[in-house]
Amino acid sequence: MRLAPILLIIFCKISIAQTNLDTVYQFELAATASSLISFFEEERYPGSDNYQSLGFGFFVRAMWHPARLLSVGLMTGYCQIAKDEFKDSVGTTASARLSAIPLQLAVSMQGENFELGLGMGPYLMITNIDYYSSAQASRYELGITSFAVYAFSLNDNIKIGPELRVLYLSYRKIVSIFPSLFIRFEILRY
């Protein structure tokens, strides 16, 4: 969590150093979806010797570029971090699922084709358990999401490309990696 303020200061310093020749302001909407791999520092569940899991996720971010390389906006989405199935002594199957919904402030540096960014804020963590009946619990946890994008232009308003996203949840000590494909739409330019 100590890295976030340092990156924010660097982004601001680089943004201030730009000339006033760039006067284009724009709003963009970007979406990404992919599978993910999560690494756990502690056991995923009691008695487990597996410290990683596969899942999936999608994210959406709305960004405002105020005539600088620096852009700010909001990011949300959904990711299923882990899903496990168990059988009890009589053969009944139980399942448990851990999901996360980010509600974050996003800051990024965006050049011609490359974007490097950071999302900071809470994640709504949701645990679902199905065993004879269903139960659900939720809580908020702070997390950081970093992302790096390389964009290819389809036309003046649409870009696509690969994105690497890394999610870190400090309380549960979970790191999730999303190698994904993203699409970005420029919705307003002035």
Buried (B, 14 or more C-beta within 10 A) or exposed (E): EEEBEEBBEEBEEEBEEEEEEEEEEBBBBBBBBBEBBBEBEEEBEEEEEEEEBEBBBBBBBBBEBEBBBBBBBBBBBBBBBBBBEEEEEEEEEEEBBBBBBBBBEBBBBBEEEEBBBBBBBBBBBBBBBBEEEEEEEEEEBBBBBBBBBEBEEEEEEEBBBBBBBBBBBEEBEBBBBBEBEBBBEBEEEE
